[in-house]
Amino acid sequence: MSTSLGTERFTQDWQSWKITRERDLADPLGWLALVSLDWLEDKPRAYEGLPGLWWQDDDAAYLDPQGADVSHEGERLTEVRRFELVKSGAGTRVVAGDVEIEVARRGGYLIRTHDPKAPVLNAFHGVPAYEPDAAWVLSGTFEAFDEPRPTTVGAVVEGLSHVYVSPGIVRFEHEGVEHTLTAFNGKESGLLILFTDATSGVTTYAANRALAVPTPAEDGSVVLDFTRATNLPCAFTDFATCPLPPAGNRLPFAVEAGEKLPYEREG
């Protein structure tokens, strides 16, 4: 395959990825649909615009529907429902009419409302990004720890922290200099790297970007395609509690690849 054909195919593949990425972001009940975030208290109380009474204890969150028409996992709730979730793990959702109320555990428990009429969602018109350049597809090596290590990181919400499991590190070279990044397990497979670089807070979102890395080969080799570095939800909305990169995951050079600062954050 000629260099020009290879470049054309690379660009086409990237454009297809970007279309899929933006379609996922435009999910009517996704991250851009968030319109509220409330931290639960230890006594039952109502929250503006939401049905029922909500509260938490040290282990779980609770909802008393108070006769409201709400459901969870397809079952209408007619009595108090208990939600015991994993810290920093996946949340669960309660359906109330056209909206979904997410329950999640981030230190304490919180509830977030996903509304398909959210202003951010309805104003969304894509994500600015650097033009795809195959020079930003780098080779690296994954080095697994003897045992996966729980790793505590900060969050965009002051005073909050997240704990994730790190299976190892990724080493790679850029312009002859070796760099090391702590990796987390990917959502479904592979690895996830949270990082900042010299573009952070300039042309890209200051707090972090994320890079999904395919499952390492048997010899530990990995591909780091920085043209597919993405913004986390907190880059688009103030109602997210995204993690910050682990210590050491700030690259000293400018990664002029991947997603830029969202239009919603410009100005």
Secondary structure as GFF3:
##gff-version 3
##sequence-region A 1 267
A	DSSP	alpha_helix	3	25	.	.	.	ID=ss1
A	DSSP	three_ten_helix	31	33	.	.	.	ID=ss2
A	DSSP	beta_strand	34	39	.	.	.	ID=ss3
A	DSSP	beta_strand	53	56	.	.	.	ID=ss4
A	DSSP	beta_strand	61	64	.	.	.	ID=ss5
A	DSSP	beta_strand	71	72	.	.	.	ID=ss6
A	DSSP	beta_strand	75	76	.	.	.	ID=ss7
A	DSSP	beta_strand	81	83	.	.	.	ID=ss8
A	DSSP	beta_strand	92	96	.	.	.	ID=ss9
A	DSSP	beta_strand	99	105	.	.	.	ID=ss10
A	DSSP	beta_strand	109	114	.	.	.	ID=ss11
A	DSSP	alpha_helix	119	123	.	.	.	ID=ss12
A	DSSP	three_ten_helix	134	136	.	.	.	ID=ss13
A	DSSP	beta_strand	137	154	.	.	.	ID=ss14
A	DSSP	beta_strand	161	174	.	.	.	ID=ss15
A	DSSP	beta_strand	177	185	.	.	.	ID=ss16
A	DSSP	beta_strand	191	195	.	.	.	ID=ss17
A	DSSP	beta_strand	209	213	.	.	.	ID=ss18
A	DSSP	beta_strand	221	225	.	.	.	ID=ss19
A	DSSP	three_ten_helix	226	228	.	.	.	ID=ss20
A	DSSP	three_ten_helix	233	235	.	.	.	ID=ss21
A	DSSP	three_ten_helix	263	265	.	.	.	ID=ss22
###
